[in-house]
């Protein structure tokens, strides 16, 4: 039997309708602030990151503001975020590299971004799309889970998920689709208890069709 074609357009249209105002939830005013906020967001909620950055960005919003500090001192500033010791080391090393190799500015290419300590493809894609307007799909835990449940991807790693999403989703929608999917993961398609019976995507969703009955049944 032929595999069911993934209804990409109806899925994207529904998400666009559900989350018309979806955008990056990390507060920032510059590429550098977004880079630091995204580095802090690993295993930490955006809300908590925003509390921490509201405290530190008024005095620390350039690489040269961080490099005079030791990683231990930076750790004290960001202690409320998980994994703060390794994040502090990476922030220190990244700021050093930004000053040494990039004139203190955040580079706008994937290759240069992933060369920064503690910066992987997900962080680089967040920065590229939100700070520089480069179409990109950052695959975080929500995007990985939701897109594989929906059938937009069928992959066991974030990298493969990103590749597959880029093939299925029109390039001009990459950045926005990333936000729509994150919002859906936060609001309805929960990791442990997805609310399939009330999900407007259920009829289009590989996982939802298999496992859930609509609310009216
Ligand atoms: S139907 Fe269920 S699994 Fe599919 S997107 Fe909706 S909540 Fe997630």
Boltz pocket constraint, residues with backbone or C-beta under 6 A from the ligand:
constraints:
  - pocket:
      binder: B
      contacts: [[A, 146], [A, 149], [A, 150], [A, 188], [A, 189], [A, 190], [A, 194], [A, 195], [A, 196], [A, 197], [A, 199], [A, 200], [A, 201], [A, 202], [A, 203], [A, 205], [A, 206], [A, 207], [A, 208], [A, 209], [A, 212]]
      max_distance: 6.0
